[in-house]
């Protein structure tokens, strides 16, 4: 299952040194990690915490990755795992649910969500993560299975169910039927 | 309506805030400097490592002691067996010899 990451950990990212760390990786993958975190945890505030944790982990572990593709896959995998860990935590389950759209944001821009994004984020976590990886990141089922540490059959089933749920939420059975 | 197109458009509108990115960079920078400082100070106060020959001498001494004790116990046990008249070897010989002689004479 982990062959994609373990076998190919040959390439050392030369940007990272003990004396002078280059933060170009943060700029490069900030949106990717943030989107994956949002797709996993479902709200922007937790997504920010996850994003922070993922980059800390990257700089702490300094994984030797073969190329950019593997670098991105590593970051996505860690992001999804961190998100799942957060959702499994006792603190997360016991906290009071607050609609994040009603909270005033500290950043300059007000957060506005499209109906499609709202619909995706309202899906159960296992469906929305798979939907995000398949439709947005354009990974194949086999690659999603490796990233999420599941079987291909499980991913296909989650993709199919997630798609159906999304169709119902966004406009009935006619929605999303591509030619 | 294309689901893929809509989902792509929806997630394209999501961006990590610049403030968050700057905060992460600052914390990483601080952590990096802290870790390199800690390493330097650790190197300075680190005790000199004990050389390997001391461990080798210790292992050899323990081994010699074990061999010596084992040898002494073994030789002591052999001596007891040889000079003890009630040892198992002597009794066995007596028991096996005497009935055969008796049987032969009676027949």
Boltz contact constraints between the chains, C-beta under 6 A:
constraints:
  - contact:
      token1: [A, 18]
      token2: [B, 36]
      max_distance: 6.0
  - contact:
      token1: [A, 21]
      token2: [B, 32]
      max_distance: 6.0
  - contact:
      token1: [A, 23]
      token2: [B, 25]
      max_distance: 6.0
  - contact:
      token1: [A, 26]
      token2: [B, 24]
      max_distance: 6.0
  - contact:
      token1: [A, 26]
      token2: [B, 25]
      max_distance: 6.0
  - contact:
      token1: [A, 30]
      token2: [B, 16]
      max_distance: 6.0
  - contact:
      token1: [A, 30]
      token2: [B, 21]
      max_distance: 6.0
  - contact:
      token1: [A, 31]
      token2: [B, 15]
      max_distance: 6.0
  - contact:
      token1: [A, 31]
      token2: [B, 16]
      max_distance: 6.0
  - contact:
      token1: [A, 34]
      token2: [B, 16]
      max_distance: 6.0
  - contact:
      token1: [A, 35]
      token2: [B, 11]
      max_distance: 6.0
  - contact:
      token1: [A, 35]
      token2: [B, 14]
      max_distance: 6.0
  - contact:
      token1: [A, 48]
      token2: [B, 20]
      max_distance: 6.0
  - contact:
      token1: [A, 52]
      token2: [B, 24]
      max_distance: 6.0
  - contact:
      token1: [A, 55]
      token2: [B, 24]
      max_distance: 6.0
  - contact:
      token1: [A, 59]
      token2: [B, 28]
      max_distance: 6.0
  - contact:
      token1: [A, 107]
      token2: [B, 17]
      max_distance: 6.0
  - contact:
      token1: [A, 107]
      token2: [B, 19]
      max_distance: 6.0
  - contact:
      token1: [A, 114]
      token2: [B, 10]
      max_distance: 6.0
  - contact:
      token1: [A, 116]
      token2: [B, 6]
      max_distance: 6.0
  - contact:
      token1: [A, 116]
      token2: [B, 10]
      max_distance: 6.0
  - contact:
      token1: [A, 117]
      token2: [B, 10]
      max_distance: 6.0
  - contact:
      token1: [A, 135]
      token2: [B, 4]
      max_distance: 6.0
  - contact:
      token1: [A, 135]
      token2: [B, 7]
      max_distance: 6.0
  - contact:
      token1: [A, 136]
      token2: [B, 7]
      max_distance: 6.0
  - contact:
      token1: [A, 136]
      token2: [B, 8]
      max_distance: 6.0
  - contact:
      token1: [A, 136]
      token2: [B, 11]
      max_distance: 6.0
  - contact:
      token1: [A, 175]
      token2: [B, 1]
      max_distance: 6.0
  - contact:
      token1: [A, 176]
      token2: [B, 3]
      max_distance: 6.0
  - contact:
      token1: [A, 178]
      token2: [B, 2]
      max_distance: 6.0
